Amino acid sequence: MRRTRGQGSIYFQRSRGLYAAAVDQGYLNGKRHRKIVFGKTIREVSEKLPHLQVAQQTGMLPRGKSQKLAAYLAWWIAQRPRNRTTRGYRQIIDTHITPALGQTALDKLRASDIDAMLGALRGRLSDTTRHHIRALLSVSLAYAERKGLVPRNVARLAEPIAMPTYKGVYLDIAQANAFLDAARGHRLEALFTLAVYLGMRQGELLGLRWKDVDLEGGAIRVFGQLQAEPGRPKGEGLVVNDRPKWGSDRTIGLPRETSFVLEALRAHRQRQRLERVAAGAGWSATVPLKTERGIQLVENDLVFTTMTGRPLAASHVDAHAFREVCRKAGIAYSTRERKGPALP
């Protein structure tokens, strides 16, 4: 099929019995190089060709030797949004995948290579971590397959890793009451009360703002959450994400029999006002808010903060306030059966 210069070419390769799409990469050391993908129909290779062209424009098509897996993963991870999941992916790539398979050519990678790597990590890493490594490779190579950089996703052919099963153990009524009794008078009593009775997620609680709390009407609007944002200056990494996950935004009505929840919030608001007065100029007047337009500073109306108005880190709540209340109530604070009950 004749195309204009620079658009690539599509033709039938008799030796393979397949249609081929190719882009010209010019000459290297006097030898012409082209990247070719194959398909059973003209339509199939026509859909792959634009991906080849994009990959060539972004430098993902190597000239000469094949692209190394490490280089591809570095490019792939850079295309992802900068969030906690991506940070976890990057750590897995740098710590486990690149040292073992980084110099393997992307289009030469085999399922047996992945099996060998995961086998070598048996005993050194948990089955859960090894499962995540295989899953990451599968996700990243699926992208390469869609773009025509590899003929198939070999990670899907690698031996699956059986995930250990954990059974969450939750507080029964007696334990929940003991927990709330122990939290009475604590600075974060209202947070623990909302967690137990409304089932709000930790990020939702820490990102809750007063504008979403209707103390008179008895309702709480759950919209967004507090999360760590990579790349932020030190001490400013916690951001209120005003873009909730699909289906997570909701309004929780508080019936009359749960009036004590509203009372806990009213007492907390009064305590926070006193803390703000005591902090004076040291109170954080603004909070980073992440919207579709980016991150901007807005007036600080977080319900739960430090004593100087800064966002509360989940790790700090877990390591200090939550464990303190659990110890007082005589309740274990882990989330898995073999270690103890879950966070209320």
Protein Blocks (a to p, Z undefined) as FASTA:
>chain_A
ZZdehkapadddfknopacddddebjeehiacddddddfbfklmmmmmmmmmmmmmnopa
cghjaddfklmmmmmmmmpccdfklmmmmmmmmmmmmmmmmmpcfklpcfklmmmmmmmm
gojacfklmmmmmmmmmmmmmmmmmnopafbdfklmpccddddddddddddfklmmmmmm
mmgopaklmmmmmmmmnopafklmmmpcfklpcfknopaddedjddddehiaehilpccd
fbdcehkaccddddfklmmmmmmmmmmmmmmmmmmmmnmmmpcfbdcdddfkbccddddf
bfbdcfkopacdfklmmmmmmmmmmmmnopafbfbfkloccdZZ
